[in-house]
């Protein structure tokens, strides 16, 4: 009997990986992405030039898992797999450098793997509406609802080709598109990255989901923008997002300092097949809660993604929680939550009706609108001071 995993097995394992990851930010061992300040590449593919290149991380401020350095006439990037990518304007001479990948910019034919990649492209479109013309393919397979109307319209009329699901795309369709670039993410057991390498398709790895700061996740807009020569546009968007985010945080902390609001205790978890997954204490979710002055009940849970806790421990820690967030859209009523964890009926949040779940749009628009996602959390914590009548990314469980 073959030991090779079936597609069904791979799909089940991957589903669990993503459900666990969405609780508090995806998690892959940080050992795979060391955070030193200077990276020397391991050469997989090289140009014919001789000088080894280092990427000094001058670009990102909050992100830790990519590097960006502008030099005279070209850009150096380090992607999430620690590969050096050399970006050279079309028509310009190649510098005397070794790199894992050379990309001529601006790219004209791009295939995207994730809706988070689409989200950053959509934010860049605020300043460069034409850039969506450069997206020619998307790994979708029609498997889920899209919340980007123009992108969905282009998929429907064929201007953007659906090249199949992200876990098993149609490589013949990708080859036929003749892409300048395929932007992917990767995860344990991912077969896509090796297949793209085998086919010699130019790919880069976007690892925004591994970042442990909300603003660090969004800062990958600079990584995406570099391929389109939209650096200034990316900085404008990022400046706006960061300003909005900081103002929300400052307002919340000021309200607490002045005694206008009291410090709130919050629980953030999901339940999948009887197992409770809570956002870990160093996840971007936990850090966002701290930035709003909240007391997160699992702040001592080790890790940057999520961890498992028993139902008994969950019930004990949420007895006096002011707010509960169930980090899934699969549980749609308070009754269904209590069926999974009956002990939660003793929680203050349940008694006072302050239990929320993810709105289905959060997985796409919550990243696209990072500042709005953060403001929504402030509204959950402090509804009298932040308007909670128009929540975008959370739904009250009744």
LUMRORO-107512 format. One record per residue (C-alpha): y, z, x; residue in three letters. Coordinates in steps of 0.25 Angstrom, whole numbers, plus 5000, padded with zeros to 4 digits. Layout:
BEGIN
YZXala/...
***
This chain:
BEGIN
500050005000unk/501449965005unk/502350085009unk/503549995006unk/504450054995unk/504449974982unk/505849934976unk/505550034965unk/505350144975unk/506650104983unk/507450104970unk/506950244966unk/507250294980unk/508650224980unk/509050274966unk/508750414970unk/509550394983unk/510750344975unk/510650454964unk/510650564975unk/511750494983unk/512650484971unk/512750634969unk/513550654981unk/513650534989unk/512550454995unk/511850515007unk/511150455019unk/510950535031unk/512250535039unk/511450525052unk/511350375048unk/512850365048unk/513350455060unk/514850485059unk/515350465074unk/516750415076unk/516250295085unk/515050205081unk/514350115091unk/513550015084unk/512049985085unk/512049835085unk/511149765075unk/511949635074unk/512949595084unk/513949485087unk/513849415101unk/514949505107unk/514649615116unk/515549735115unk/514949855107unk/515849905096unk/516250045091unk/516850075078unk/517850185079unk/518050245065unk/519550225063unk/519550175049unk/518850275039unk/519550405036unk/518550475026unk/517350385028unk/516350425039unk/515350315038unk/516050185042unk/516950145053unk/518150055053unk/519050005065unk/520049895065unk/520149835078unk/521049715083unk/520649605073unk/519349655068unk/518749785061unk/517549865065unk/516749935054unk/515550035055unk/514750025043unk/513850135037unk/512650095045unk/513450115058unk/513549965060unk/514749905066unk/515449795058unk/516449705065unk/517449635055unk/518149515060unk/519149435052unk/518749295049unk/519149195060unk/519349305071unk/518649315084unk/517449415085unk/517849535094unk/516949565106unk/516149665098unk/514749695094unk/514549735079unk/513349745070unk/514049655060unk/515249555061unk/515949525048unk/517149425046unk/518249475037unk/518649475026unk/517249455021unk/517049345010unk/515649365005unk/515249515003unk/514049574996unk/514149714991unk/513049814989unk/513649934982unk/514649964970unk/515350054980unk/515649934989unk/516149864976unk/516949984973unk/517749974987unk/517849824985unk/518449844971unk/519449944977unk/519849844987unk/520149744976unk/521349824972unk/522049764984unk/521149634986unk/520749584972unk/520049464979unk/519049534987unk/518049534977unk/517849384979unk/517249424992unk/516149504986unk/514949404983unk/513749494980unk/513449634975unk/512049704976unk/511949744961unk/510749684954unk/511449724940unk/510849854942unk/512049944938unk/513449934931unk/514649894938unk/515949954936unk/516849854944unk/517149744933unk/517649634942unk/516449644951unk/515549644939unk/516149524934unk/515949454947unk/514549494947unk/514349434933unk/514949304936unk/514249284950unk/515449294959unk/514849414965unk/513249394966unk/512349504962unk/511349514974unk/510449614968unk/510349764969unk/510749844981unk/509349894984unk/508749754984unk/509749644984unk/509449494983unk/509649454998unk/509549314995unk/510749324986unk/511449394996unk/511149295007unk/511649184997unk/512949254996unk/513149235011unk/513949365012unk/514849405024unk/514449545021unk/513549635013unk/514049775011unk/512849875008unk/512550025008unk/511250075013unk/510350195010unk/508950245015unk/507950145014unk/508950035011unk/508249895013unk/509549815011unk/510149835024unk/508949785032unk/508849665024unk/510249625025unk/510149645040unk/508849555040unk/509549445033unk/510749455042unk/511749485031unk/512949555035unk/513049685029unk/513849815031unk/513449955026unk/514450035017unk/514150175017unk/515250235008unk/514250315000unk/513850395012unk/515250455014unk/515450595011unk/516850585007unk/517350514994unk/518550455002unk/517550415013unk/516750345003unk/517950264998unk/518450235012unk/517350135014unk/518350045007unk/518950025021unk/517549975025unk/517349875014unk/518849825015unk/518649795030unk/517749675027unk/518749615017unk/519949645027unk/520549735016unk/520849855025unk/522249885020unk/521849865005unk/520649965008unk/521650065014unk/522550055002unk/521450084992unk/520950205001unk/522250265002unk/522450264987unk/521050324985unk/521250434996unk/522650474990unk/522050484976unk/520850564981unk/521750664989unk/522750684978unk/521650724968unk/521050814979unk/522450874982unk/522750894967unk/521350964964unk/521551064976unk/523051094972unk/522551124958unk/521551224964unk/522551284974unk/523551314963unk/522551374954unk/522751264943unk/521351224944unk/520151314948unk/519051274958unk/517951204951unk/516451204954unk/515651074952unk/514251024953unk/513950884957unk/512450834955unk/511450744949unk/510050754943unk/509050644946unk/507550664942unk/507650814941unk/508350824955unk/509750874957unk/510650804967unk/511950874971unk/513050814979unk/512950874993unk/514050964999unk/514550855008unk/514550734999unk/515750664995unk/515650724981unk/515650864986unk/516850834995unk/517550774984unk/517350904976unk/517850984987unk/519150894988unk/519350934974unk/519251084976unk/517951094969unk/516751184971unk/515551104973unk/514251174969unk/513451104979unk/514451104991unk/513351165000unk/512351064997unk/512150995011unk/512350845012unk/513250735010unk/512550664998unk/511750754988unk/510650854988unk/509650904979unk/509751044972unk/508851114962unk/509251114947unk/509251264948unk/510251264960unk/511051164952unk/511151254940unk/511451374948unk/512651304955unk/513251244943unk/513251364934unk/514751384937unk/515051244940unk/516351194933unk/515951044934unk/514650974935unk/514550824939unk/513250754937unk/513250644947unk/512450534939unk/512750454927unk/511250464923unk/511450604916unk/512350574904unk/512350704896unk/512450844898unk/511150854891unk/510450764901unk/510950844912unk/510550974907unk/509150914904unk/509050884919unk/509651024923unk/509551124911unk/510051234920unk/511451164921unk/511751214906unk/512251344913unk/513251274921unk/514751304918unk/515051154919unk/514051124908unk/514551234899unk/515951184900unk/515651034899unk/516050994913unk/514850914917unk/515050764921unk/514150654926unk/514450524934unk/515050414926unk/514250284929unk/515450214935unk/515650324946unk/514650254956unk/515550134957unk/516950174952unk/516950314957unk/516850254971unk/517850144968unk/518750254962unk/518550364972unk/519850424969unk/519550424954unk/518150484956unk/518850594964unk/519850614953unk/518750624942unk/518050734950unk/519450814950unk/519450794935unk/518050854933unk/518550974941unk/519950994936unk/520050924922unk/521350994919unk/522050944931unk/521350804932unk/521150724920unk/519750724916unk/519850644904unk/519650504911unk/518550534920unk/518050404926unk/516750444934unk/516250564927unk/515750584913unk/515650724906unk/514250754902unk/514150804887unk/
***
